[in-house]
């Protein structure tokens, strides 16, 4: 499915900061930024990625911070208080 179709189906641009422990030095934390179109509030695409991370990568997850915003939104309609015409 194309990105435009997903946006029209209410997918939102989702950004996650994934903080994980370094495999060789577990006391140190590192940050990874992940971004994709996803559905709020369940975030199935992000959950699939995090499941892949836990199964396949050695760095243990410490925390995940998520934010999302709508990319395509309805147009705004505002009342104009005055109008000036120039000939």
C-alpha positions as CSV (number, residue, x, y, z in Angstrom):
1,X,0.0,0.0,0.0
2,X,1.4,3.4,-0.9
3,X,2.2,6.0,1.7
4,X,-0.5,8.3,0.4
5,X,-3.2,5.6,0.7
6,X,-2.0,4.9,4.3
7,X,-2.2,8.6,5.2
8,X,-5.7,8.7,3.9
9,X,-6.5,5.7,6.1
10,X,-5.5,7.8,9.1
11,X,-1.9,6.5,9.4
12,X,0.2,9.1,11.2
13,X,3.9,9.9,11.0
14,X,5.2,8.2,14.1
15,X,8.7,8.8,15.6
16,X,10.1,6.6,18.3
17,X,13.2,7.2,20.3
18,X,14.4,3.7,21.3
19,X,16.9,3.6,24.1
20,X,18.8,0.4,24.5
21,X,21.8,-1.1,26.3
22,X,25.0,-1.8,24.4
23,X,25.6,-5.5,24.2
24,X,29.3,-5.4,25.2
25,X,28.8,-2.7,27.8
26,X,25.3,-3.0,29.4
27,X,25.9,-0.1,31.7
28,X,25.9,2.3,28.7
29,X,22.8,3.4,26.9
30,X,22.5,4.3,23.2
31,X,19.6,6.0,21.4
32,X,18.1,4.9,18.0
33,X,15.5,7.0,16.2
34,X,12.8,5.1,14.2
35,X,10.2,6.7,12.0
36,X,7.4,5.3,9.8
37,X,3.7,5.7,9.2
38,X,1.6,3.9,11.9
39,X,-1.8,3.8,13.4
40,X,-2.5,5.4,16.7
41,X,-3.0,4.3,19.6
42,X,-1.9,0.6,19.1
43,X,1.1,1.3,16.8
44,X,1.1,-2.1,15.1
45,X,4.1,-1.2,12.8
46,X,6.2,-0.1,15.7
47,X,5.2,-3.1,17.8
48,X,6.3,-5.4,14.9
49,X,9.7,-3.6,14.7
50,X,10.2,-3.9,18.5
51,X,9.3,-7.6,18.4
52,X,11.9,-8.0,15.6
53,X,14.4,-6.1,17.8
54,X,13.9,-8.3,20.8
55,X,14.1,-11.5,18.7
56,X,17.0,-10.6,16.5
57,X,19.3,-7.9,18.1
58,X,21.5,-8.2,21.1
59,X,20.9,-4.8,22.6
60,X,18.3,-5.0,25.4
61,X,15.6,-2.4,25.2
62,X,15.6,0.2,28.0
63,X,12.8,2.5,27.0
64,X,10.8,3.7,24.0
65,X,9.3,7.2,23.7
66,X,6.7,7.7,21.0
67,X,5.2,10.7,19.3
68,X,3.0,10.9,16.2
69,X,1.3,13.6,14.1
70,X,-1.1,13.7,11.3
71,X,0.6,14.4,7.9
72,X,-2.5,15.0,5.8
73,X,-5.2,17.1,7.6
74,X,-8.4,18.8,6.5
75,X,-8.0,22.3,5.2
76,X,-8.6,25.1,7.5
77,X,-11.5,27.5,7.0
78,X,-11.0,30.9,8.6
79,X,-13.2,34.0,8.5
80,X,-11.5,37.0,7.0
81,X,-12.3,40.2,8.9
82,X,-11.8,42.6,6.0
83,X,-11.1,42.6,2.3
84,X,-9.2,45.2,0.3
85,X,-9.5,45.5,-3.5
86,X,-6.8,47.0,-5.7
87,X,-7.7,48.1,-9.3
